[in-house]
């Protein structure tokens, strides 16, 4: 959000799981306006000052998942540690559950 000059108070992070990839599921992260929520279908919480939203279908697959951001010489990006994942693909972009 900082790099894109987005204000924390008026934006949130959408975390979702979508069908796709070679293993069946892929993670999705998107920024969206904080007031663009569906209270009937979204779970919402705050983590490190960031509003996070997850649709109920994705929440089942993501339950217990830890998301971390890595930035070093070899890798820059988000890493998911999902206890519900039963396998993954060689490229690391998708998983099965």
RORO-652316 format. One line per field, with one value per residue: x, y, z of N, C-alpha, C, CB in turn; residue in three letters; residue number from 1. Coordinates in steps of 0.001 Angstrom, whole numbers, plus 500000, padded with zeros to 6 digits. Glycine has a CB too. Layout:
N
n.X = [X,...] $
n.Y = [Y,...] $
n.Z = [Z,...] $
ca.X = [X,...] $
ca.Y = [Y,...] $
ca.Z = [Z,...] $
c.X = [X,...] $
c.Y = [Y,...] $
c.Z = [Z,...] $
cb.X = [X,...] $
cb.Y = [Y,...] $
cb.Z = [Z,...] $
r = [ala,...] $
k = [NUM,...] $
END
This chain:
97
n.X = [500826,501955,503905,502230,501127,498764,496222,495993,493659,491553,491531,491579,492854,492214,492030,492028,491015,491239,490016,492325,495577,498148,497726,495180,494170,494709,496291,495034,495626,494492,494118,491483,488812,487979,485301,483988,482534,480962,478948,477501,478822,481536,484340,485919,488811,491482,494944,498093,497481,496233,493274,491751,490102,488168,486430,483710,483802,486493,487608,487273,489146,491427,491675,493609,495880,499031,500392,503191,505624,508365,511541,514412,517679,517201,514452,511293,508259,504973,504505,502786,501685,499901,497946,495984,496587,497254,499064,501306,502383,505202,506128,505318,503120,500520,498180,496893,493984] $
n.Y = [498814,501201,501604,502039,504353,504386,505022,503641,503823,504112,501959,498393,495026,492420,489021,486006,482806,481282,479215,477492,477404,474861,473057,473325,475368,478883,481593,484870,488295,491514,495068,497110,499551,500527,500775,499102,496529,493368,492620,490292,488249,488494,488023,490011,491531,492968,493321,494073,496810,496896,496597,493586,491462,488567,486405,484241,481633,481349,481645,479239,477532,478968,479007,479275,479955,481487,484505,485929,488439,488454,489824,489846,489238,487079,486685,488306,488951,487662,484996,482035,480100,477483,475423,473788,473085,470449,469793,471033,472872,472639,475150,476782,478439,477569,475445,472456,471379] $
n.Z = [500000,500760,498725,496560,497292,498855,501223,504456,505986,504200,502516,501910,502232,500136,500486,498852,497504,494432,491805,489800,488204,488143,490176,491142,492931,493486,495149,495816,496013,496568,496541,497730,497938,501259,501931,500228,500715,501421,503812,504307,503035,503522,505646,508033,509348,511316,510781,511829,511536,509086,507255,506572,504304,503656,501574,502414,501298,500512,503033,504382,503176,503720,506465,509346,507946,507511,506412,505018,504245,502152,501559,500008,498563,496853,496679,496479,497794,498689,500994,501629,504291,504571,506426,505411,502861,500700,498825,496282,493363,491129,490403,492432,492452,492743,494561,496151,497936] $
ca.X = [500000,502859,504497,501205,500643,497386,496013,495514,492318,490510,491714,491740,493494,491341,492751,491069,491475,490510,490339,493293,496927,498300,497342,493762,493848,495745,496022,494801,495725,494141,493695,490189,488322,487522,483842,483484,482472,479690,478938,476905,479722,482935,484877,486802,489597,492627,496243,499176,496946,495655,491992,491844,488813,488198,485075,483458,484241,487960,487965,487335,490425,492516,491672,494902,496974,499886,500921,504379,506242,509817,512270,515857,518320,516690,512999,510494,506846,504235,504617,501626,501850,498511,497868,494963,497129,497710,500105,501584,502995,506635,506438,504967,502050,499207,498179,495684,493472] $
ca.Y = [500000,502358,501786,502543,505582,504168,505253,502466,504022,504083,500777,497121,493967,491273,487759,485032,481612,481116,478002,477732,476894,473445,472204,473462,476633,479913,482696,486165,489452,492755,496203,497639,500570,499977,500770,498185,495233,492680,492069,488958,487258,488758,488081,491174,491680,493853,492720,495056,498086,496771,495914,492412,490837,487249,485897,483052,480414,481300,481557,477821,476995,479765,478967,478944,480339,482620,485177,486702,489104,488271,490715,489678,489205,485994,486605,489407,488663,487052,483550,481504,478851,477064,474055,473037,472694,469059,469662,472232,472640,472890,476582,477444,479415,477023,474399,471635,471303] $
ca.Z = [500000,500788,497402,495655,497915,499274,502648,505173,506521,503170,501665,502596,501472,499877,500359,498330,496813,493177,491069,488741,488399,487807,491304,491446,493579,493506,496067,495192,496905,495877,497345,497324,498864,502530,502013,499212,501375,501464,505173,504345,502444,503849,507003,508058,510565,511168,511069,511733,511087,507744,507187,505702,504014,503033,501325,503251,500605,500641,504455,504753,502689,504289,507931,509944,507055,507843,505227,505360,503103,502124,500658,500097,497251,496023,496563,497003,497614,499781,501181,502343,505023,504695,506951,504674,501558,500693,497821,495508,492060,491081,490257,493681,492242,493047,495585,496244,499316] $
c.X = [500873,503426,503503,500542,499152,497288,495432,494058,491227,490627,491857,492412,492525,492232,491729,491794,490609,490915,491336,494654,496977,497908,495892,493339,495023,495325,495852,494857,495427,493809,492359,489734,487714,486008,483197,483455,481064,479606,478320,477866,481187,483203,485898,487517,490761,493894,497327,498691,496313,494326,492105,490443,489013,486760,484923,483917,485764,488384,488095,488683,491608,492608,493015,496102,497728,500463,502079,504921,507743,510430,513755,516423,517704,515190,512351,509037,506243,504437,503444,502012,500445,498440,496847,495445,497672,498804,500282,502222,504481,506988,506075,503820,500659,499336,496897,495272,492413] $
c.Y = [501253,502648,502372,503816,505504,504387,504008,502618,503908,502888,499525,496126,492804,490048,486715,483831,481474,479790,478341,477190,475403,472518,472389,474783,477593,480999,483984,487244,490703,493837,496683,498685,499934,499904,499837,496769,494665,491998,490675,487884,487434,488625,489196,491231,492610,493102,493756,496383,498068,496028,494792,491830,489521,486827,484567,481743,480252,481095,480113,477221,477699,479683,478490,479352,481546,483180,486050,487340,488953,489264,490546,489600,488180,486024,487846,489076,488000,485546,483107,480201,478382,475624,473185,472588,471274,468809,470970,471875,472992,474355,477371,478435,478870,475876,473583,471574,470241] $
c.Z = [500000,499408,496407,496192,498254,500773,503302,505588,505458,502223,502515,501655,501355,499669,499917,497728,495570,492548,489976,489095,488126,488957,491737,492054,493494,494480,495276,496262,496095,496883,496821,498330,500114,502627,501000,499786,501307,502828,505278,503853,502810,505336,506985,509399,510278,511549,510819,511147,509710,507849,506158,505539,503289,502791,502053,502603,500729,502088,504914,504362,503345,505810,508469,509110,507593,506549,505681,504086,503221,501144,500929,498690,496304,495780,497155,496736,498830,499792,502048,503019,505388,505192,506222,503299,501646,499673,497084,494190,492127,491020,491514,493562,492556,494039,495493,497716,499406] $
cb.X = [499059,504002,505025,500153,500904,496898,495086,496376,492233,490556,492948,490374,494824,490410,493465,490154,491393,490784,489065,493391,497417,499730,498244,493371,493456,495990,497157,493438,497138,492957,494748,489143,487285,488057,483313,484360,482929,479543,478194,475642,479593,483332,485512,486009,490098,492461,496481,500314,498013,496633,490839,492838,487930,488959,484795,481980,483819,488591,486924,486189,490519,492353,490550,494968,496440,501024,499815,505463,505836,510190,511829,516229,519781,517042,512468,510899,506644,502752,505995,500425,502769,497777,497528,493714,498241,496553,499780,502480,502281,507226,505695,506155,502083,498502,498327,495920,492905] $
cb.Y = [499996,502122,500463,501469,506767,502747,506459,502209,505369,505359,500943,496579,493520,491524,487345,485685,480327,482302,477351,479201,477189,473166,472475,472398,476404,480502,482841,486192,489541,492537,497343,496508,501463,500800,502165,498244,495347,491648,493000,488929,487297,490142,486698,492483,490305,495124,491448,494501,499085,496029,496907,491340,491773,486202,485731,482956,480456,482590,482276,477035,477135,481196,478055,477488,480639,482204,486024,485806,490604,486811,492207,488411,488916,484707,485344,490780,487793,487387,483153,481289,479030,477207,474094,473878,473679,468138,468538,473181,473472,472200,477164,478144,479897,476552,475012,470186,472659] $
cb.Z = [501207,501780,496881,495416,496995,498890,502873,506395,507184,502370,500757,503091,502136,498624,501717,497277,497732,492202,490473,488444,489815,487399,492472,492348,495039,492083,497110,494449,497577,494923,497320,497199,498171,503666,501817,497925,502830,500279,506080,503514,500972,503380,507468,507803,511086,512033,510204,510880,511099,506771,506821,506285,503180,503921,499786,503567,499104,500094,505308,504084,501162,503883,508441,510195,505657,508834,504493,506046,503026,501733,500842,500918,497413,496640,497257,496355,496411,499676,501835,501382,506310,503347,508416,504522,501093,500421,496842,496284,490957,489914,489048,494215,490822,491765,496998,495655,499782] $
r = [unk,unk,unk,unk,unk,unk,unk,unk,unk,unk,unk,unk,unk,unk,unk,unk,unk,unk,unk,unk,unk,unk,unk,unk,unk,unk,unk,unk,unk,unk,unk,unk,unk,unk,unk,unk,unk,unk,unk,unk,unk,unk,unk,unk,unk,unk,unk,unk,unk,unk,unk,unk,unk,unk,unk,unk,unk,unk,unk,unk,unk,unk,unk,unk,unk,unk,unk,unk,unk,unk,unk,unk,unk,unk,unk,unk,unk,unk,unk,unk,unk,unk,unk,unk,unk,unk,unk,unk,unk,unk,unk,unk,unk,unk,unk,unk,unk] $
k = [1,2,3,4,5,6,7,8,9,10,11,12,13,14,15,16,17,18,19,20,21,22,23,24,25,26,27,28,29,30,31,32,33,34,35,36,37,38,39,40,41,42,43,44,45,46,47,48,49,50,51,52,53,54,55,56,57,58,59,60,61,62,63,64,65,66,67,68,69,70,71,72,73,74,75,76,77,78,79,80,81,82,83,84,85,86,87,88,89,90,91,92,93,94,95,96,97] $
END
